[in-house]
Amino acid sequence: MYQRFLNNEDYMSQISDELFNQLIRGQQIRVNQAEEAAEASIVEYLTDNYEVEKALEVGKNLREYNPRITYPVGVHFYHEGKIVEAMRSINGIKAPATVEYWRECEDVDKIDRETIMAYSQLLNYHPGDLVYFSGSVYECLEHNGFDYADIRIPGINAWEQVQTSPWEPNVEYELWAVVEWDSQFFALLNADEIDLTVNPMESDNWGLIGEYDPEYAYEFKDTEYVVFDSKVWIPTMLPTADTLKEGYNFRYHDPRNPNIKKHMIKIALYELHKLISPNNVSTARITDYEATMQWLHDANRCKINPQIQRKLDEEKKPVSEIAMATFQRDYDPYKNPWQI
C-alpha cells in the first residue's frame, strides 16, 4: 500500500475544495495513484545528487495520532487532519503485561550495534528480534508492535501485579486489602462497623475491582486497582494517554520540504486530470506541470538549489553532478594512442 507524502488539505493551496472533490469523485485511490506517479518523477530526477528519499520519508512517516503511542519532544504526527509537533513528551496508553515482552541483552560486547535497528513504536517485532533503545540492546520475547495494537516499549512496565488471597470470614483485613470471592476481586474500602461474617459481594465495606479498560483515565496512585487476565494490577507510573492541548504539549508545524511539497502537488494535479480526461487537461495544469519538470531538470543539473540535502561521496563531499570518464594517460597527445 502506498504511503502518502501529501494529504488532501495540501491541494487547497492550488485548487478549491469543491474542485478537488469533483476531481477524485469520492475515489481516494485516484489521489494515491497520482501522488505515486508524482513521487516517481521527483525521485527519478533528484536521486543522483540529493537525499530526496530521506526528504520524502519525513512526510511518509507521519501518522494519525494514536493514544497507544508515546510521543517524544519534537516528533510530528497528524491530529484532526493537521500536522503537529510535540512540545512536551506525550504519554501513551500502557496496558498490563502478563508476559515478558523484552529482555535486556547482557553480552552487548559481542553484538555489533551498528547492525541493530533502533526501536520504533511504528514497527512490529517478533521473538528473536534485537533493538537498540535508551542505550541498551533488547531481545524480543513475544510478538508486539503497531499492527498488533499492542505496543510494548522495551524496559518500561507501567503495572505491577498485586498479590491476592481468598476471602475468609472472621478475618480482619487491612484497609485496601485485595481478596478474591466467587471468581471476582474486591478491595476493602473502609472498616467502619464491618461485619466479618458477610462476604465482600454483600458487604458495603468492600468494593468490586473492575476490569482494565484502555479508554479509562486511570490515576497514578496506590489504590488504582484493575483486573487484567484474571489478575489484579496496580500502576507504577501514569498508564493513560495525556490529553492533547495546543500550546502546551503540541503546536502546529509542518516538517516537510516545502519545495518537494509544492512541486509534488502540481505533478499530482496534472496526473489527476489525465486520469479523468487525458485529452482535455486544462492549460493551467499543463503550464504548472511543465514548469515543475523544468525545475526538476535544473535541480538535477545543479543549476538551482532545491533546498534538499546533497548526497555525499566517500570523502564526505557532495557528489559530482556530471561524471566524466577519459582514456587520456598523458598531456602529450602522442602518448595517447587512441587520439592518433
C-alpha positions in Angstrom: 0.0 0.0 0.0 1.3 3.4 -1.0 2.3 5.6 2.0 1.4 9.2 1.1 3.7 12.2 1.4 0.9 14.7 0.9 -2.5 15.0 2.4 -5.8 16.2 0.9 -5.6 19.6 2.6 -2.3 20.3 0.8 -4.2 20.6 -2.5 -6.2 23.6 -1.2 -3.2 25.7 -1.9 -3.7 25.2 -5.7 -7.4 24.4 -6.1 -10.7 24.8 -4.2 -12.2 22.1 -2.0 -15.1 21.8 -4.4 -12.9 21.2 -7.4 -10.8 18.7 -5.6 -13.9 16.7 -4.7 -15.0 16.8 -8.3 -11.6 15.5 -9.4 -11.5 12.5 -7.2 -15.3 11.8 -7.2 -15.1 10.0 -3.9 -12.3 7.7 -5.1 -9.3 8.3 -2.8 -7.3 5.7 -4.8 -7.1 8.2 -7.6 -5.2 10.6 -5.4 -2.8 7.8 -4.3 -2.1 6.8 -7.9 -1.4 10.4 -8.9 0.9 11.1 -6.0 2.7 7.8 -6.6 3.4 8.9 -10.2 4.5 12.3 -9.0 6.8 10.8 -6.4 8.4 8.6 -9.1 9.1 11.6 -11.3 10.7 13.6 -8.5 12.9 10.6 -7.3 13.9 9.9 -10.9 15.3 13.4 -11.4 16.8 14.1 -8.0 18.0 10.8 -6.6 21.5 11.0 -8.2 22.6 14.2 -6.3 20.2 14.7 -3.4 18.9 12.8 -0.4 15.4 13.0 -1.8 14.3 9.7 -0.4 15.1 10.9 3.1 13.2 14.1 2.5 10.2 12.1 1.3 10.3 9.8 4.3 9.7 12.8 6.6 6.2 13.1 5.2 5.6 9.4 4.5 6.3 8.5 8.2 3.7 10.9 9.5 0.8 9.0 11.2 -2.5 10.0 12.7 -2.4 10.5 16.5 -2.6 7.1 18.3 -3.2 7.2 22.1 -1.2 4.0 22.4 2.0 5.7 21.2 4.2 7.8 23.5 5.5 10.8 21.6 8.9 12.3 22.5 9.6 16.0 22.1 10.0 17.1 18.5 8.0 14.2 16.9 5.5 15.2 14.3 2.1 13.5 13.7 -1.4 14.2 12.4 -4.0 15.5 14.8 -7.5 16.1 13.5 -6.1 16.2 9.9 -3.4 18.7 10.6 0.4 18.1 11.2 1.5 19.0 14.7 4.8 18.8 16.7 5.1 17.5 20.2 6.4 20.3 22.5 6.4 18.0 25.6 6.6 14.3 25.9 3.1 13.0 25.3 2.3 9.8 27.3 0.5 6.9 25.7 -1.7 4.1 27.0 0.2 1.3 28.7 -1.6 -1.9 29.4 -0.6 -4.5 32.0 1.7 -7.2 30.7 1.1 -10.8 31.7 4.2 -12.0 29.9 7.7 -10.6 29.4 8.0 -8.9 26.0 11.6 -7.8 26.1 14.8 -8.9 27.7 17.9 -6.8 28.0 20.9 -8.4 26.5 23.9 -8.8 28.8 26.7 -9.8 26.4 26.5 -6.5 24.5 30.2 -6.5 23.8 29.7 -9.5 21.4 27.0 -7.7 19.5 27.6 -5.3 16.6 25.4 -2.4 17.5 25.7 -0.9 14.0 23.7 -3.8 12.6 20.9 -3.3 15.2 18.0 -1.1 14.4 16.7 1.5 16.9 13.4 0.7 18.5 10.3 2.3 16.8 6.7 2.2 18.1 5.6 2.1 14.4 7.1 -1.3 13.7 6.2 -4.9 14.5 8.6 -7.2 16.4 8.9 -10.9 16.7 10.7 -13.3 19.1 14.4 -13.1 18.5 14.5 -9.5 17.1 17.1 -7.2 18.5 16.6 -3.5 19.0 18.6 -0.6 20.4 16.8 1.6 22.9 17.8 4.1 25.6 21.5 3.0 25.5 20.7 -0.8 25.8 20.1 -3.7 23.5 16.9 -5.7 23.9 15.8 -9.0 22.6 12.1 -9.5 21.7 10.4 -12.4 23.5 6.8 -12.1 22.4 5.1 -10.6 19.3 4.2 -7.0 19.8 4.0 -3.8 17.8 1.9 -1.3 15.9 -0.1 -3.7 13.8 -0.7 -5.9 16.8 -2.4 -3.0 18.6 0.0 -3.9 21.4 2.9 -1.5 21.7 5.4 -2.6 24.3 8.4 -0.2 24.8 11.5 -2.1 26.0 12.3 -1.7 29.6 9.1 0.1 30.5 6.3 -1.6 32.5 3.6 0.6 33.9 1.8 -2.0 36.0 2.7 -4.3 38.9 0.8 -7.4 39.9 -0.9 -7.4 43.3 -0.8 -10.5 45.5 -4.4 -11.6 46.4 -5.8 -14.2 48.8 -9.3 -15.8 49.0 -11.7 -14.1 51.4 -12.3 -15.8 54.7 -14.8 -14.9 57.3 -13.8 -13.6 60.8 -10.5 -12.4 59.4 -9.5 -8.7 60.0 -8.1 -7.3 56.7 -6.1 -4.1 56.4 -7.6 -1.1 54.6 -7.3 -1.6 50.7 -6.5 -5.2 51.1 -7.4 -7.2 48.0 -9.3 -10.5 48.2 -10.9 -13.0 45.8 -14.5 -14.1 46.2 -16.6 -16.1 43.8 -14.0 -15.6 41.0 -14.1 -11.8 41.5 -11.8 -9.4 43.2 -12.6 -6.9 45.9 -10.8 -4.2 47.8 -11.6 -3.1 51.4 -12.7 0.5 51.2 -13.4 1.1 54.9 -13.6 -0.9 58.0 -16.2 1.1 59.9 -18.8 -1.3 61.5 -17.7 -4.1 59.3 -19.3 -7.5 59.7 -16.5 -10.1 59.3 -19.1 -12.8 58.5 -20.6 -11.0 55.5 -18.9 -11.8 52.2 -17.5 -9.0 50.0 -20.3 -9.2 47.5 -22.9 -8.4 50.1 -20.9 -6.1 52.3 -20.8 -2.3 51.8 -17.3 -2.2 53.1 -15.8 -3.9 50.1 -15.6 -2.6 46.5 -15.6 -4.6 43.4 -12.4 -4.1 41.3 -13.3 -3.5 37.6 -11.7 -5.0 34.5 -9.0 -3.0 32.8 -10.4 -0.5 30.2 -7.8 1.2 28.0 -10.2 4.1 27.4 -10.5 4.9 31.2 -8.3 7.6 32.6 -6.5 5.8 35.4 -4.6 7.8 38.0 -1.2 7.0 39.3 -1.9 6.1 42.9 -1.6 3.1 45.3 -5.3 2.2 45.3 -6.0 2.3 41.5 -6.6 -1.5 41.2 -7.6 -3.1 37.9 -8.3 -6.7 36.8 -6.5 -7.9 33.7 -6.3 -11.5 32.6 -7.8 -12.7 35.9 -5.1 -10.9 37.9 -5.1 -7.7 39.9 -2.7 -4.9 38.9 -1.6 -1.5 40.3 0.1 1.3 38.3 3.8 2.0 38.8 3.6 5.1 36.6 0.9 7.0 34.7 -0.6 4.4 32.5 -3.1 6.6 30.5 -2.6 8.8 27.5 -2.1 12.6 28.0 -4.8 15.0 26.8 -3.6 17.0 23.8 -3.6 20.7 24.4 -2.4 23.2 21.8 0.3 25.5 23.1 1.0 23.1 26.0 2.1 19.8 24.6 1.8 20.3 20.8 1.9 23.1 18.2 1.0 23.2 14.5 4.2 22.7 12.4 4.9 21.1 9.1 8.4 19.5 8.8 8.1 18.5 5.1 10.3 20.1 2.5 8.3 23.0 1.0 9.8 22.6 -2.5 9.0 18.9 -2.7 5.6 19.5 -1.4 4.8 22.4 -3.9 6.0 20.5 -7.0 4.5 17.2 -6.0 1.1 18.9 -5.7 1.5 20.3 -9.2 2.5 17.0 -10.8 -0.2 15.1 -8.9 -2.9 17.5 -10.1 -1.7 17.1 -13.7 -1.8 13.3 -13.2 -5.3 13.5 -11.7 -6.6 15.5 -14.7 -5.0 12.9 -17.0 -6.8 10.1 -15.2 -10.2 11.8 -15.7 -9.8 13.2 -19.2 -6.4 12.6 -20.9 -7.3 14.7 -24.0 -8.8 17.6 -22.1 -6.2 18.7 -19.5 -6.5 22.4 -18.5 -3.9 24.8 -19.7 -3.1 25.9 -16.1 -2.3 22.3 -15.1 -0.1 21.8 -18.2 1.8 25.0 -17.5 2.4 24.1 -13.9 3.5 20.6 -14.9 6.0 21.9 -17.5 7.4 24.5 -15.0 7.8 21.8 -12.4 9.6 19.4 -14.8 11.9 22.3 -15.8 12.6 22.9 -12.1 13.4 19.2 -11.7 15.7 19.3 -14.7 17.6 22.3 -13.4 17.9 20.8 -9.9 19.2 17.6 -11.4 21.9 19.6 -13.2 22.6 21.5 -10.0 21.7 24.8 -11.7 19.5 25.7 -8.8 19.4 24.9 -5.1 16.2 22.9 -4.4 16.9 23.1 -0.6 17.4 19.4 -0.3 20.4 17.8 1.4 23.1 16.8 -1.1 24.4 13.3 -1.3 28.0 12.8 -0.2 30.7 10.6 -1.6 33.2 8.5 0.3 35.2 11.7 1.1 32.1 13.3 2.6 31.9 15.8 -0.3 28.9 16.4 -2.5 28.8 14.0 -5.4 29.5 15.5 -8.8 26.5 16.3 -10.9 28.3 15.1 -14.0 30.5 12.0 -14.1 33.3 12.3 -16.6 35.5 9.5 -17.9 38.6 9.7 -20.1 41.2 7.4 -21.6 43.8 10.1 -21.5 47.1 8.9 -20.0 49.3 11.9 -20.6 49.2 15.5 -21.7 51.4 14.6 -24.7 48.8 13.5 -27.4 51.4 11.2 -29.0 51.4 9.1 -25.8 47.7 8.6 -26.1 47.3 6.0 -28.9 43.5 6.5 -29.1 44.0 10.1 -30.3 46.2 9.1 -33.2 
